[in-house]
Amino acid sequence: MNKPAGAPEQFDAVVVGAGFSGLYMVYRLRGLGLSVKAFDSADDVGGTWYWNRYPGARCDIPTTDYTYSFDPELEKDWTWSEKYATQPEILDYLRFVADRYGLRADIEFSTSVTSARWDEQDKRWSITTDRGAQLRCRYYIMASGCLSMPKTLDIKGTDRFAGKVYFTSQWPHEGVDFTGQRVAVIGTGSSGIQSIPLIALQASQLTVFQRTPNFSVPAHNGPAPADRLAWLARDREEYRDAARWSLGGMPVEPTGILGVTASETVARERFEDAWKQGQLFAILGVFADQAVNPASNKIVADMIREKIRSVVVDPRMADALCPKDHYFGTKRPCLDTGYFETYNLPHVRLVDLRTQPITSITEDGIDTADESFGLDAIVYATGFDAMTGALAAVNAVGRDGLSLTRKWAAGPSTYLGLMTAGFPNFFMITGPGSPSVLSNMAVSIEQHVDWVADCLKDMGAEGFDAIEPTPVAEAGWDQHVRDCAAITLHPTASSWYMGANVPGKPRVFLPYIGGVDVYRRACDDVVAQDYLGFRRSGPGGERCRDGVIRQMQPDVSLVLQLMAGMGLPPMETLSAGEARALMAAVAATLPPSPEVGEVTDGLMPGSATGNTAGDLPYRLYRPASAGPHPVVVYFHGGGWVLGDLDSDDPLCRDLCARSDAVIVSVNYRHAPEARFPAAAEDAFAALRWTAAHAGELGGIPGQVAVAGWSAGANIAAVACQLARDAGGPRVAGQLLICPVTDSDMTRSSYDENGDGYVLTTPLMRWFWDYYADPADRGDPRAAPLRGNLDGLPPACVLTADFDPLRDDGLAYADALAAAGNEVRRVRARGHTHTSVTMVGVVISGAPVRAEIAGALKDFFPAPDQPGDQSH
């Protein structure tokens, strides 16, 4: 049947972009037997590598890795000339790929998509181009690149300059000859750092206007690394698979060395080795913790600044070139060839815009606050509206007239960086919320294209023709992306990763920083769980398994993986002595604890009932601030069997520093040597003694609270009930961290979280069997939930999502509130029973600990108010 005159062309898929991602997407769609039309505003393939032709333009990933891997024969037939290929060679490679697979036939060049609208009734996208063409397609795929939309200039007078103006993002194809010219370069990001040394070779005078100094390391370009070539020759598939399952998309062996604990010799050796390699992932991985720990990051950053000062002769210029306003790696670091050496040339000048800002571009040049610069040419190396700019430029309109720009007004929201709710059959290749710019783009592009192609194949096989993420799944992924970023130093920088380079753009960390390997696993898990979080529909009906693919905090997940890899025996298979030895060995490996004003050990009398050991050891933590302070009696965790003054030392230090309270950590008696009710009796005895001696301990009499974690929280809660029944001492509040409040193990959290999260259901049975006979487990001194809850002190109850005891804590909080007590609930979202207490290890626990420390403060009167002095 002939198509009616003027009727839109019909395609299965429309692809925007003909760079790395667009070419491979067309290739895969063809392989599925789908009809496809791709568009690109350029007159040839290449994407970023078509437009970015400025002097010195190169990739910053070794060309052994910055390449397609889908066809072994393609790799055999193309050989890169050097370690870091130049723009012309990369463009030639993409042209070679396009010709090899005949991809140009499905690409319309010099054409831009100007509008895209979803037709809910027809379940198709209506596409319009700048040439007036109308198309209809089932699937609309943006392969437009993360760094393809130049940012709008925000400098006054840019239209006044009478000389030549160039943009590194749209460089003239015929090249530029700057011989004998006075040239300005504005911007010292990657394109500026690559182009400045070559422009300096021609210009008679070069002035670099630097907004923010950037970290850069020498590329040491030359032949491709011999070790990588040998690995590829030996086992190409092993090499490529190692890249796919690596942190950044390159086979790099991660280190376990921490900057904060490494010796000066080890730190220097690791840095110098990375410096000699001339690879971004090497310098970004000197230490395992440099992306999350300011002290470790400073070690690397100081060494880079030392290198800059050793190269640049003028000390003032060297200082201006040293980045000081952001942690290393939180803005995109650069690879260079002779960049800092360029500033030693007599005709090159650096203008620091932080001290000498541009006031206006003029007809003749540039005016700053202090002087005027006459110029023949200006080069703008001012960067891109990264990751969202190209997607927003074609303002797609989804269901119910919702435009993408309106949906993303407060920042992009995606599921896996692949799709966004409200826009069926709309795919993004390396979109926001995926590893993209933090990875080897070639690997991330292939993974995304393969996922989309396999998804469409699965849909066809199951009779579906529409797919869309659910709001629940999307919100969960957005939260996971934020959680991953929050444990790093990256959000502290005003970077284009955060959208900070574009005025008015929402400050949101755009890429996924959890790693290529972790991300790939999440995408695979979504598919394995019947496309969890996606709604698929077709003529035969609809299928949706809603949910969130990642809810655990990323650093908690990493700790669990590391522990699983250690092959530790299940604790419940050990004797009490063996379990204590194991716990002590693990504690000895922990990083340094927070500093406080003073730490002293002492002894206090234990319970008068059955305490043949007599005194109880305690450890007192005083804040650094002037006292006296409120006092908190703290009881460690360990199931009434394990733990001592050392096991919870980091947490006690942290609470002391954050709450500005004296912490008295008490080592109560343990089972099986001293079974129920010994621990509870010791807790009450410790509370009474501490209240009576608060002043001597540097505390404020009458301002005493209790706190505990796990079994320690159990006896803290019991101590409050016993104090009430005994008529004192008065307790200002109770902080219960992941408490055991009952012996009933039929609650759902025991089923949901009873395996794989350190504290397990079998281990809780082991604890109970050591501590109390079944007949005693309903006693309120063992199960405070079963006691009288009237008239108890204000409580803060912390529960963790992945804790078998979660429902114990929730039930106790509910019961306290029902009895008329003041209760503050704190949820440790994405945490396990143990992770919140892992000070210095689990970074995501810090905000939770800050919140409970704030609750401790709230138990006591403000410092300028008199407290209750009664005992």
C-alpha positions, 0 to 999 in steps of 0.5 A: 500500500502506498503511503498517503501524500504528506503522511509521516514516515513510520519507523520502529526507532528514531535515534538522535546522534551519530557519535559513539553511542548513536552508531552502535545503537543503529547497529544493534537496532538493525540487528533486531530487524527494526527499522531505524532513522538517525539524525545528526546536525553535523554533516558526518558521523563523529558526534563530539569528535566531529565538533571538537577539533581545537588544537591538541584535542585528544581523548583522556582514556587510553585508546586500547580502552576507548574503543568498541568491543562488540566485534573482535574482527573490528579490533583486528582491523584497526590499530591506534597509533598512540596511547592517547589518540588525537581528534582526527584519528578518533574521527577517522575510526568512527568513519571507519566503523560507519563504513564497515557496517554500512550505517550511513544509509540510516543516518540523515546528516545536517538535520536536527530534531526540533520537537518530539511528542508522545501520542498516548492513543497511538503509543508512538512518538511524533518527531519533527526536524528542522527540515520540516520532516514529520516522522512517527516512531515506536521508540525514541532514543537520545544518543546525543552525548553528555558533553555536546551542548556548549554552555551559553556565554555569561560574559558581558559584551561578547557580541562587541568584539571586532576580532576573530572569535573561536569556540573549542566546542565548534572549531573551524574545520579548516583549522586556525593559524594564530601566527603573529596574533594577540590571542586570549583563551578564556577557560582552563578546563580540559579543552583549554589545557589541551589547546593552550600549549599549541596556541602558544607556539603560534601566537605572538602574545597569549593571555590565559584568563583563568576562572578556576585553576584545574588539577592536571597531570602529564599524559606522557603520551607515546605508544600504547601501554605494552602491558595492555597490548600484551594482555589484549593479545593473550586474551582479548575477551578476558581484558574486555570483560575485566573492563566491563566489571571494573570501577571505571570501565578500565581494567585497574587493580584497586588498592586497599591502601588508605592515605590516612594510615599510609607511611610517607614513604608509601604515599610518595611511592604510590603517587610517583608511580601514578604520576609516571603512568600518566593515566587519570584512573591511576592518579585518582586511585593512589589511595582507596579513600582519597575520594571520600576522606579529606585528609587522604585527598589532601596528601595527593593534592599537595603532591600535585601542587608541589609538581606545579610549583616545581615546573612554573618558574614564577612563584606567584603564577605557580600559586595562581595555577594551584587549585585550592578551592576543591578537592582533587578529583571533584572537578574533572582532572585533566591530562596535559602535554606541556601545559604548566611549562607553557607559563614559563614562556615570555609571551604567555601571561596568566590573568587570575579572574578571582582577583582580576575579574573581566568587566566586559568584552570590548571592540578591541579586546577584554577589560578587567577590573585593573587593565585592558587587553588588546586582542586579535582573537578570543578563544572561548574554552568555556565548557558545556551544559553537561549531561542534560543540555542536549536532552533538554534542547529537544524539549520532548513532551511525554504523557499528559503534555508534560515536557522534559524541561518542566519535569526536570526543573529541579534537576533530572530524575531518571531510572538507571539513567536510561528512562524517565517516568511519564515518557514511555519508550524514551531512552537515554544513552548514558543519561544522568544517573548513569556512570557516563562521564565518570567512566570510560565512555566507550564501555558505558555506551556499549552497556547502555546500548546493549541494555536498550537493545536487549530490552526491546528484544525481550519486549517483542518476544513477550508481546509488549510495545511500550515500557516506562519506569514507575515513579517509585522505582525512579524515586528510589534510583534517584535516592541511590544516586544521591546516596552514592554521591553523598559519601564522597567529596564530589558534591562539595565542588562547584563543578559541571558534575553538579551543574554549577558551571551553568547559571540557574541550573539546579545543583544536583550531582548528575552522574552515578558515582557508584562504579561501572561494575556496581551499576551494571549489576543493578541493571542486570538485576532489574532485568533478572527480576522481571524488569523491576520498576518498569511497566510494560504494556501491549495488546495483550495486557500489562505487566509491572513488578514495582519496587526499588532496585537498590535501597541499602546505603552504598558504603554499607553494601561495600562493607558487607561485600568485603566481609563476605570475601573474608570468609569469616565463620558464622559467629553462632558456630563459635564458642563465646571465647572464640567469638570474643577473640574474633570481635577483638581482631576485627576491632583492631583493624578499624581506623583511628577514632575521633578525638575528644578532650580526655579519655580515662578508665576507672572502676565503679561498684557493680550490682550488689546482687550476685556480683562476685566480680565486684567492680565494673570497669568504665571508660569516661570520655570528656568533651574538649569544651569547658565543662561541666557537661551533661552525663550519658551512661552508655552500654555497649552492644554484643548480645549480652555476650560480646563487647567491652570498653574497646569494642564501642570506643569509636561510637562513644568518642563520636557521641561525646564529640557531637553531643558535647556530653560526658560519656561513661561507657560501662563494661557490665558482666557478660553471659555465659559467665553471668547470665540474666539478670546480671547485665540488667542489674549492673546497668541499674547499678551503673546508672545509680553510681554515675548519677551520684558522682556526676559532679566528680566526673565533670558532669552536671548533677541531675543531668544524666541520660542513658544510651546503648546499642543493641543488647546495651540498648536493652539494658539501658531501657531496663535501667530506666524502668528500674529507676522509675520503680525505685524512685530515682535517680532521675533519667533525663532521656534514653537513647536506644540504638537498634535495641533488643526489646523483646524475645519474640523472634516472629516479627517480620524483620527477622524474616526480611533481614535475618540473613546476610546483614552481620546480625542474623536470626541464628546469631540472635538465638545464640545470644538468647541461649547464652543469656537467658533461659526460655522461662526468663525471656518474658521478664521485663528485665529481659524484654522491656517491651513487656514491662510497665511503660508509664512515666518513663523518660523521653526516648530516642529510638533508632531503627535500621532498615536492614536489621532483624531487630528493626521491628523490636525498636519500632514496637517499643517506640510505638508502645512508649508513645501509646503510654504517653511518653515523649518519643523521637524516632530516627530511621537509619535508612539503608543501614544494617544493625551494625553499620550506623556504629561503624565510625570512620568506616561507614560514612553514610552513618555520620548524618544518623549519628549526628541526629541521635547526638542532637537527640542527646543534647535535647534531653538536657536544658540549654547551657544557659538554663538551670538544670534540675539538681535533684538526684 
